[in-house]
Amino acid sequence: MIERNPMNEEIIYDEESLIESLEQDDIIHFRELFLQLHPYDRATLYKKVEPELRKKMYFYLSPKELAEIFELSEIDDNDYKIFLEEMDATYAAEMFANMFVDNAVDVLNELDKSQVVSYLTLMDKESATEIKALLHYEEFTAGSIMTTEYVVIPQDSTVRSAMTILRNAAPEAETIYYVFVVDDDERLTGVVSLRDLIIAHEDTFIHSIMNERVVSVLVSEDQEEVARTIKDYNFLAVPVVDFQQHMLGIITVDDIIDVLDEEASDDYSKLAAVADMTTFDKNSFSAAKKRLPWLLILLVLGMLTANLIGAFEETIAQVALLAAFIPLIAGTAGNSGTQALAVAVRGIATRDIEDESKFKLLLREAGTGLLTGLICAIFVVGLIYVWKQEFLLGLLVGAAILVSIFVATISGSFIPLFMHKMKVDPAVASGPFITTLNDLISTLIYLGLATAFISNL
Amino acid sequence: MIERNPMNEEIIYDEESLIESLEQDDIIHFRELFLQLHPYDRATLYKKVEPELRKKMYFYLSPKELAEIFELSEIDDNDYKIFLEEMDATYAAEMFANMFVDNAVDVLNELDKSQVVSYLTLMDKESATEIKALLHYEEFTAGSIMTTEYVVIPQDSTVRSAMTILRNAAPEAETIYYVFVVDDDERLTGVVSLRDLIIAHEDTFIHSIMNERVVSVLVSEDQEEVARTIKDYNFLAVPVVDFQQHMLGIITVDDIIDVLDEEASDDYSKLAAVADMTTFDKNSFSAAKKRLPWLLILLVLGMLTANLIGAFEETIAQVALLAAFIPLIAGTAGNSGTQALAVAVRGIATRDIEDESKFKLLLREAGTGLLTGLICAIFVVGLIYVWKQEFLLGLLVGAAILVSIFVATISGSFIPLFMHKMKVDPAVASGPFITTLNDLISTLIYLGLATAFISNL
């Protein structure tokens, strides 16, 4: 019996024997061991072995068996191309035909157009038609992640006939735990869970037990919205419809977990100013490529601040100690701006922000900014007095910190809200803008005040 | 028919009529409208109305009906206490008894011990025993999020008898889509999906169709590990066992989505240095309370840098322009440190990092740091030359940036890995440490070099 052993984080399966059987061309032993594994563990091994061994696998496993590995989200986008190149094109096409349509489309979307066309031509006609129907949906919409392998029943069926339909559909359908009820025009009118079906009497009519208040999503809806709907309502699947309520597909909970995970990685990588963190880097060059764009942009923006400080060269030449607090003030403004930004971005992502008016939100952020600014200012005046016995310098730094935190907090929440309204992803561009804006404003206030009171310092 | 209208983000239900029927004490009309709604929409209304109206609801709805609302993760932890105080204690106790055990435990864990005890005493004995059994599991472990409402069958049953057991268990069980098979000692030996059951012939023995390679998790395992297991394997539920493989409970996919979401919010809020972002703030004071601790800690740490710069007062007094680049250098070090930190923290969270050796990872990060540092340094030397026609000053800034990025990148990935190894949450403390460390090192290098070459500037 195989099982994850949680104590040492290892999957206990006989990896060595598996690789050995591959190396010795012992096809029977290999298949016996390999097909016992869960597809996730098969994928782990498949990704791990050397290309020559993987090429043997394509002869030892049917396209259908390999399809189970490719169904998983475990394979990186970059790896798809490498693996597919190792395979015979006809074999690959047959593998795609054996995948659930939504997953096949996910992989195909990562490939070049010409490659996709050649696979589609090599495929049986039925699968090719199904895949083509989904390929044209825009990325990140409900249509792009839905599958067409679901079970529908006419609303005048009985439980008995519904169960027969289900039994026949079971091997193909992605989920059989929800059965969708349609009218004569194929419009969605209800949903029945398998739980309800097995409890009900066999002669009961479906329309008498179905739930008519079915929650559906539009095919054009954003995938993150769909994910939130499934999360909020605790669904295992949600039906996808067009504007006329015709049923087009379903989206299942496992796909939604991947969407939520990607979304979280995405917001996180933007806050950290890394181009893309959804795939983990295998070498320094690809990692550097993802980090450099932001570092360079931030450097150019940072030169603006340097330029501004340069303009106060004379003031600093008179009281050099002033320079010591520039990073402190800019840093604090940056920190409070990031806090406000993160709260706003996360609030938009989890839809918490939609529940209330934007004006109230900004008012509250202004209050938060004033409150935190005031406390930090008092704190810093005290710190500087204790450290340097300088009261006026402390007051200067304190005043700069108060104003900077106030401005940083308001801009940190206003800019992402504004971008969200403009249909721009708020996480994308607001980070560096806000930081630069805050740096500029806070140093301007600080050095401006310092220049005005220079005679007193 | 109700349905989410994705175009305007609104739930179309007749909120006004609902509130009106409450105000007019029209219990029949209220119940008719209210019970048609999905529990998620009921919860939305329940949270929204005034306390007096909510108090009416406790008379109009049975504890069981209210339980459906409390099952959802939609109610904030802080709100539980308020709502429970509005209710009669016996009513509340009966409501808990009617919830799925895992969800009841979730809510009870947020309350005071004495309050929990009083609810348990008022409850029927069976429910109280079930809840008590789960209450003692440590927070954030598999035990604390599992439910004991699952279906088990003996391994010598037939499909027919299994279906009978399932039908009887269906109204109570949290999921009936997996049925767990146990031996005479209640040890988990296999799993059968409802899909397999309805396809199989009625006289088939369970042990001949069950999957013996069942993936289970230990009751003491961390909930994030469980979440990753369910995500990787695309499960709808996973069984929880003790060291002797006795079945103790199951964890379902809907609970896991909440765990992944919390985890993401948690990492995100730590990167942004906000104490807790899992609940959205309703007023400035609670928001300020969450942001101030980090702001103040960072201020104190920032004083270290200010102190260090202060030590170079004389150098700056001679060449005041030097001060202009301090925020640029410290900022760039901070940015690259945050990037490396975020990649490491996210890699640990998604388990991507476990696949490879830590040494290789650090080597790669060193390479990334050198690469990005070098490119940024060359870039900045050019920028400063174009802007100020200063070559030596540019070289100074460039050298400081190269070393700072290199150190920041290595510490940004080493510190979280080290903390993870020490079983401390890497996201928690590494952020401000890394930033301060980088600030100190980068300014030390910069001003140190400047002092050494001051005669040439």
Interface residues (C-beta under 8 A of the other chain):
Chain A: M1 I2 E3 R4 P6 M7 E9 Q36 L37 H38 Y40 L72 E74 M163 L166 R167 A170 P171 I176 Y177 T189 L194 R195 I198 I199 E212 R213 V214 V215 S216 V217 L218 S220 E221 E225 T229 I230 K231 D232 Y233 N234 L236 V253 D254 I256 I257 D258 L260 D261 A264 S265 D267 Y268 S269 L271 A272 A273 V274 M277 F280 D281 N283 S284 F285 A287 A288 R291 L292 W294 L295 L296 L298 L299 V300 G302 M303 T305 A306 N307 I309 G310 E313 E314 I316 A317 A320 L321 L322 A323 A324 F325 I326 P327 L328 A330 G331 T332 G334 N335 S336 T338 Q339 L341 A342 V343 R346 G347 T350 D352 I353 E354 R364 E365 G367 T368 L370 L371 T372 I375 C376 F379 V380 L383 W387 I405 T435 D439 T443
Chain B: M1 I2 E3 R4 P6 M7 E9 Q36 L37 H38 Y40 L72 E74 M163 L166 R167 A170 P171 I176 Y177 T189 L194 R195 I198 I199 E212 R213 V214 V215 S216 V217 L218 S220 E221 E225 T229 I230 K231 D232 Y233 N234 L236 V253 D254 I256 I257 D258 L260 D261 A264 S265 D267 Y268 S269 L271 A272 A273 V274 M277 F280 D281 N283 S284 F285 A287 A288 R291 L292 W294 L295 L296 L298 L299 V300 G302 M303 T305 A306 N307 I309 G310 E313 E314 I316 A317 A320 L321 L322 A323 A324 F325 I326 P327 L328 A330 G331 T332 G334 N335 S336 T338 Q339 L341 A342 V343 R346 G347 T350 D352 I353 E354 R364 E365 A366 G367 T368 L370 L371 T372 I375 C376 F379 V380 L383 W387 I405 T435 D439 T443
